[in-house]
Amino acid sequence: MSAETFPTGVGLPAARRLGFFRRHADGALLPVGFIVLCIAGAEILARILAVPEVLLPPPSRVLTALALNASALCYHGALTITQVVAALFISLAVGIALATVFTLSRVINDMFSPLFVVLQIIPKIALAPLFVVWFGTGAWSHLSFAVCLSFFPILTAARAGFEETSADAARLCSALGATSWQTLVHVKLPMALPQLFVGAKVSTTLCIIGVVLGEFVSARAGIGWYIVQAAALSQTANVLASLVVLSLFGLSVYGAVSAGEILVRRRMFG
Amino acid sequence: MAMLKRSSRAQRILLPLANCCGILLLWEYAVLHGWINPLSLASPSAAVKVAASSFGVLFPHILATTYETLLTFVLSSVGGILLGALLMHWRMFRLAVYPSIVMFQLLPKIALAPLFVVWFGVNIVSRLSFAGFISFFPIVLATLAGLRATDPLVLKLCSSLRASPAQMFWQIRLPYAVPLIMSGLKVGMTLAITGVIVSEFVTVQNGLGYIIVLASSNMQIDLMFAALGWVSLIGLVLYGTVLLLERLILMRLGAPVTGALFQPGEVVP
């Protein structure tokens, strides 16, 4: 264990040092240790058994690939991440707008919500090539495909959030003569925010999947395109390096959404 | 705000049906009158016609996709439930592995598809392992969550009645876990067919995913819609089967069956 995880033991009784270890063993040491063990295992396995680099490049080799192709990865990564973020915002807008319409009109809700349920169950990923036919091989095709995949969790979350609004608040609003629209904007939407963040978190992953898959099927640039190219040339280390970039992107977008959630929760609920 | 009245059962069934018919008719009419370029959106009738005329060609691919999806589903649900049970019983292992699995869920695992081709080649093994890889982890997490959701009072009662650990597992924990496990299986089934289709996109060998990519590159939009129709049908039937299984098991256990078709957490690509 590094010096950071162990307190400098001077003056501390041995029992308390053990207590510190115990306290942290569950929370952080075991999971981090497991990941380190996996990476070290892959490195040692790849080196000792001399596994061909195409099959299992040692993690150190992936790091080298990451450094060597940094500029290409940055270029393609920036394209992909822009589309992912744009797709997330468009999905939020589409999901909330649809949920609003569904909340305001029972008839439209009855007409369309079963359709959306069916759409949700069928594997929408099969539609990827259709978006290429419609929008070409550019960013629009990936963006619209990603939105098509990822607006649904937001729609579900927003509807759940709107329905959760306390009946008392709704009654108070109507007693004060608020219109449906005012109630929606000033009461229901803020109250649905916690649910919306839950939906946005699911959507984040779906947005990344949508954009990358769109790039797999047809693209001229972007991380997905880069992965397909590298795989076709059997440059496994480059594939893994782009996956590292993609994972970091994914985790940071997810982290940003989670941070937003915490902020909103603090503001709303103290 | 005036509370919206709950709609009647007839309204909830007839309205969507009428809506569906309306959309299909409008779509057909729009393509017929050239409002929509038939090269970018085949009319429903054209898609059905192609689906009928090319059924002989499509049939082996339909069979392949269904078979691969089912096999993936069975393998990953057996493996997932076993690993979930193992994680519940082995505390150290759970503490070490659980955070990694949860974090793993956030990563776009679909991006690994080309790597499976490098590893296993262009064959069914590559497709099965990729689809299994996609659908396995949600089942593990759902099983673990289910097995840990047992009412602690019941567990305490059983241990004071000296139930053996095996009895506790089979008669208490597992039945309590069924709703969550089944919810995991539903996600797993959707992910299994998703994984198979993506893998067919990438391996371009057989299956409906292959037909879709092929039709897209040949601009045979009607064939593509026929294949998409089949994919949707397979997806719906397989999901419906798991749903039916869920209801049957829950009824057998005497558990309340909720009306919701699927939970918000079960949303997948």
Interface residues (C-beta under 8 A of the other chain):
Chain A: A25 D26 L30 P31 G33 F34 I35 V54 L55 R106 V107 D110 M111 F112 S113 P114 L115 V117 V118 Q120 I121 I122 P123 K124 I125 A126 L127 A128 P129 L130 V132 V133 W134 L149 F152 P153 T156 A157 A160 A170 C173 S174 A178 T179 S180 T183 L184 V198 G199 V202 T204 T205 L206 I208 I209 G210 V212 L213 F216 V217 I223 G224 I227 V228 A230 A231 A232 S234 T236 V239 L240 S242 L243 L246 S247 G250 L251 Y254
Chain B: M1 A2 M3 L4 K5 S7 Q11 R12 L15 P16 A18 N19 C20 L39 S40 M92 L95 A96 V97 Y98 P99 S100 M103 Q105 L106 L107 P108 I110 A111 L112 A113 P114 L115 V117 V118 W119 T190 I193 T194 I197 V198 F201 V202 L208 G209 I212 V213 A215 S216 M219 I221 M224 A227 L228 V231 S232 G235 L236 Y239 L261 F262 P264 G265 V267 P269
